[in-house]
Amino acid sequence: MSEPTAVTRYSPARVVGVTLGLSAAGAVFGGVAGATALGVALFIDDGLAALKELSVVLVPGVIGAVLGAVCAPLAGWLLLRRVPLGRVFGGLRLGTILGGIAGWYLPLGFDPINQPIATAAVGFLVAAVVLHVRQRRQDKLKGGAT
């Protein structure tokens, strides 16, 4: 009979520390993603004149920061534990920005404020799943854990 595998135990302090770090980084990158998405959309619509008043990107920046603070630890613990952090935050930020820009232009017909927020969240989720799947494939090719 084979011996049962040992259960890995994590220090609660370490788990809390990592979660808080992911939350802080998620807030920063989420804020940047929200502000960038609206900034790019406004630039496409009106050129540089739209960016004269930078305070207009403050609201999506705050919304992105709040959502990033909550969603980054969730995605990190649930889907992205084996993905390098640089790739995680780069990929999630890009997915969020592209989703937000898409929501600005898609004629889905619901609230023009909430639509880009919803599509940015979808972009975040799609990016998280893509990063997860790509990492699992890399791990399988290397013969590592799944």
Contacts in CASP RR format, 6 or more apart in sequence:
PFRMAT RR
TARGET T0000
AUTHOR 0000-0000-0000
METHOD contacts of the structure
MODEL  1
MSEPTAVTRYSPARVVGVTLGLSAAGAVFGGVAGATALGVALFIDDGLAA
LKELSVVLVPGVIGAVLGAVCAPLAGWLLLRRVPLGRVFGGLRLGTILGG
IAGWYLPLGFDPINQPIATAAVGFLVAAVVLHVRQRRQDKLKGGAT
19 73 0 8 1.000
19 77 0 8 1.000
21 73 0 8 1.000
22 72 0 8 1.000
22 73 0 8 1.000
22 76 0 8 1.000
22 77 0 8 1.000
23 68 0 8 1.000
23 69 0 8 1.000
23 70 0 8 1.000
23 72 0 8 1.000
23 73 0 8 1.000
24 69 0 8 1.000
25 72 0 8 1.000
25 85 0 8 1.000
25 89 0 8 1.000
26 65 0 8 1.000
26 68 0 8 1.000
26 69 0 8 1.000
26 71 0 8 1.000
26 72 0 8 1.000
26 73 0 8 1.000
26 89 0 8 1.000
27 65 0 8 1.000
27 66 0 8 1.000
27 68 0 8 1.000
27 69 0 8 1.000
27 72 0 8 1.000
28 65 0 8 1.000
29 68 0 8 1.000
29 72 0 8 1.000
29 89 0 8 1.000
29 90 0 8 1.000
29 92 0 8 1.000
29 93 0 8 1.000
30 61 0 8 1.000
30 64 0 8 1.000
30 65 0 8 1.000
30 67 0 8 1.000
30 68 0 8 1.000
30 72 0 8 1.000
30 93 0 8 1.000
30 96 0 8 1.000
31 60 0 8 1.000
31 61 0 8 1.000
31 62 0 8 1.000
31 63 0 8 1.000
31 64 0 8 1.000
31 65 0 8 1.000
31 68 0 8 1.000
32 61 0 8 1.000
32 93 0 8 1.000
33 61 0 8 1.000
33 64 0 8 1.000
33 92 0 8 1.000
33 93 0 8 1.000
33 95 0 8 1.000
33 96 0 8 1.000
33 97 0 8 1.000
33 120 0 8 1.000
34 57 0 8 1.000
34 60 0 8 1.000
34 61 0 8 1.000
34 63 0 8 1.000
34 64 0 8 1.000
34 96 0 8 1.000
34 97 0 8 1.000
34 100 0 8 1.000
34 120 0 8 1.000
35 57 0 8 1.000
35 58 0 8 1.000
35 60 0 8 1.000
35 61 0 8 1.000
36 57 0 8 1.000
36 97 0 8 1.000
37 60 0 8 1.000
37 96 0 8 1.000
37 97 0 8 1.000
37 99 0 8 1.000
37 100 0 8 1.000
37 101 0 8 1.000
37 104 0 8 1.000
37 116 0 8 1.000
37 120 0 8 1.000
38 56 0 8 1.000
38 57 0 8 1.000
38 60 0 8 1.000
38 61 0 8 1.000
38 104 0 8 1.000
38 116 0 8 1.000
39 50 0 8 1.000
39 51 0 8 1.000
39 56 0 8 1.000
39 57 0 8 1.000
40 97 0 8 1.000
40 101 0 8 1.000
41 100 0 8 1.000
41 101 0 8 1.000
41 104 0 8 1.000
41 105 0 8 1.000
41 116 0 8 1.000
42 50 0 8 1.000
42 51 0 8 1.000
42 56 0 8 1.000
42 57 0 8 1.000
43 50 0 8 1.000
43 51 0 8 1.000
44 101 0 8 1.000
50 56 0 8 1.000
60 116 0 8 1.000
60 117 0 8 1.000
63 117 0 8 1.000
64 96 0 8 1.000
64 120 0 8 1.000
67 117 0 8 1.000
67 120 0 8 1.000
67 121 0 8 1.000
67 124 0 8 1.000
71 121 0 8 1.000
71 124 0 8 1.000
72 89 0 8 1.000
72 92 0 8 1.000
75 88 0 8 1.000
75 92 0 8 1.000
75 124 0 8 1.000
75 128 0 8 1.000
76 88 0 8 1.000
76 128 0 8 1.000
79 128 0 8 1.000
79 129 0 8 1.000
79 131 0 8 1.000
79 132 0 8 1.000
80 88 0 8 1.000
80 128 0 8 1.000
80 131 0 8 1.000
80 132 0 8 1.000
80 135 0 8 1.000
82 135 0 8 1.000
82 136 0 8 1.000
82 139 0 8 1.000
82 145 0 8 1.000
83 131 0 8 1.000
83 132 0 8 1.000
83 135 0 8 1.000
87 131 0 8 1.000
88 131 0 8 1.000
91 127 0 8 1.000
91 131 0 8 1.000
92 124 0 8 1.000
92 127 0 8 1.000
92 128 0 8 1.000
92 131 0 8 1.000
94 127 0 8 1.000
95 123 0 8 1.000
95 124 0 8 1.000
95 126 0 8 1.000
95 127 0 8 1.000
96 120 0 8 1.000
96 121 0 8 1.000
96 123 0 8 1.000
96 124 0 8 1.000
96 127 0 8 1.000
97 120 0 8 1.000
98 123 0 8 1.000
99 116 0 8 1.000
99 119 0 8 1.000
99 120 0 8 1.000
99 122 0 8 1.000
99 123 0 8 1.000
99 124 0 8 1.000
100 116 0 8 1.000
100 117 0 8 1.000
100 119 0 8 1.000
100 120 0 8 1.000
100 123 0 8 1.000
101 116 0 8 1.000
102 119 0 8 1.000
103 115 0 8 1.000
103 116 0 8 1.000
103 118 0 8 1.000
103 119 0 8 1.000
103 120 0 8 1.000
104 115 0 8 1.000
104 116 0 8 1.000
106 115 0 8 1.000
106 119 0 8 1.000
108 115 0 8 1.000
109 115 0 8 1.000
136 146 0 8 1.000
139 145 0 8 1.000
139 146 0 8 1.000
140 146 0 8 1.000
END
